[in-house]
Amino acid sequence: MVRRKKKEPEQQGNEELFLALNMLEKEKGIPVEFMLDRIKKAIASACKKMYDNEDVDVAVDSASGKFDVFLNKEVVEEVFDPNVEILLEAAQKVSPKAELGGKVGIQLDTRQFGRVAAQTARNIIRQGIRESEHGQMLQEFQSKHQELVTALVERVDPRSGALSLRIGKAEAVLPKSEQIATEVVREGDHLKVFVAGIKDEEKGPRVILSRTRPELVKRMFETEVPEIYDGTVEIKAVSREAGSRTKLAVMSHDPNVDAVGACIGARGARVNEIVEELGGEKIDIVEYSEEPQKFIAAALSPASVLSVRLEEEGDKRECRVTVPDSQLSLAIGNKGQNARLAAKLTGWKIDIRPESGFFGEEEEEPAKQEENT
């Protein structure tokens, strides 16, 4: 009967290490060579602690799960520090070609490193994994900067409300401040998020994701409306109060294409898709115009406008808008929202007045004149 020779515990442990590294490569995409380089550095660090000598060569055979460590020593006539020096006679027993002033590698018993070396190796491997993951995340998100991505919600923090998201192989956090306030999100949900920016901080890259920014809606329309994607229709401006209302100004570069109609879609199919993704957020799509009066009037939709009078002085861009009395509350909007979003969309400060008068100003003026006479 042929008996299989039992593997040494050390070799078995090394094989497990290489299996773990191969698993990391498959699951995290971290190259085995990258991690082996980290392990070599960990061994050199352990040699520095044990022998005060980090001049080390590490030979790794990933196929067999074996690695050999050689501590390099200088060949000298007289030894003052046995950790870094060796006599010529002893060196020639290791390598017959050894000569004074040269170096020879003394093979070490890797079991000598003990717990300190193992712990050092583990820490550096962990650090290497983090650095590699950060590098991968940075690379992944740099290619998606200012873009729309779909994320899987892996965890909802019960304290802060922050969402831990999985985007491809990368992980990121969506803070509460960048979430739609009225939205209820659960683990396992899929969300569209906007990659607003990337900050390379001391602890690693931090990705800035958002569900609240106007650019999110802009990217959604670019995805949903082919005429925007191919450049026939252009989004000129977006103003938004996340979870409540968005205004979108569009224009067509083709006289045969209706910009607003293209964005709405047949029976509202295109805009409804986006409204549903945003949890019912209202979206006003208006026609952009190079003429400020026309653009301002359109921006105050759904209210109808009678006239727009511009008041430009230097850099000041203000206008007075007159609307029918019945349209005043609609033009201003709930808590001033419609007027506020129209102002953001157009870049003009808008003063809305009813057709019947300017809130009593005309009566006050004569009164002031009488006092002066």
Stockholm file with secondary structure:
# STOCKHOLM 1.0

chainA/1-373         MVRRKKKEPEQQGNEELFLALNMLEKEKGIPVEFMLDRIKKAIASACKKMYDNEDVDVAVDSASGKFDVFLNKEVVEEVFDPNVEILLEAAQKVSPKAELGGKVGIQLDTRQFGRVAAQTARNIIRQGIRESEHGQMLQEFQSKHQELVTALVERVDPRSGALSLRIGKAEAVLPKSEQIATEVVREGDHLKVFVAGIKDEEKGPRVILSRTRPELVKRMFETEVPEIYDGTVEIKAVSREAGSRTKLAVMSHDPNVDAVGACIGARGARVNEIVEELGGEKIDIVEYSEEPQKFIAAALSPASVLSVRLEEEGDKRECRVTVPDSQLSLAIGNKGQNARLAAKLTGWKIDIRPESGFFGEEEEEPAKQEENT
#=GR chainA/1-373 SS CCCCCCCCHHHHHHHHHHHHHHHHHHHHCCCHHHHHHHHHHHHHHHHHHHHSCCCEEEEEETTTTEEEEEEEEEEESSCSCTTTEEEHHHHHHHCTTCCTTCEEEEEECGGGGHHHHHHHHHHHHHHHHHHHHHHHHHHHHHTTTTCEEEEEEEEECTTTCCEEEEETTEEEEECGGGSCTTCCCCTTCEEEEEEEEEEEETTEEEEEEESSSHHHHHHHHHHHCHHHHTTSEEEEEEEEETTTEEEEEEEESSTTSCHHHHHHCGGGHHHHHHHHHTTSCEEEEEECCSSHHHHHHHHTTTSCCSEEEEEEETTEEEEEEEECGGGHHHHHCGGGHHHHHHHHHHTCEEEEEETTCSTTHHHHHHHHHHHHC
#=GC SS_cons         CCCCCCCCHHHHHHHHHHHHHHHHHHHHCCCHHHHHHHHHHHHHHHHHHHHSCCCEEEEEETTTTEEEEEEEEEEESSCSCTTTEEEHHHHHHHCTTCCTTCEEEEEECGGGGHHHHHHHHHHHHHHHHHHHHHHHHHHHHHTTTTCEEEEEEEEECTTTCCEEEEETTEEEEECGGGSCTTCCCCTTCEEEEEEEEEEEETTEEEEEEESSSHHHHHHHHHHHCHHHHTTSEEEEEEEEETTTEEEEEEEESSTTSCHHHHHHCGGGHHHHHHHHHTTSCEEEEEECCSSHHHHHHHHTTTSCCSEEEEEEETTEEEEEEEECGGGHHHHHCGGGHHHHHHHHHHTCEEEEEETTCSTTHHHHHHHHHHHHC
//
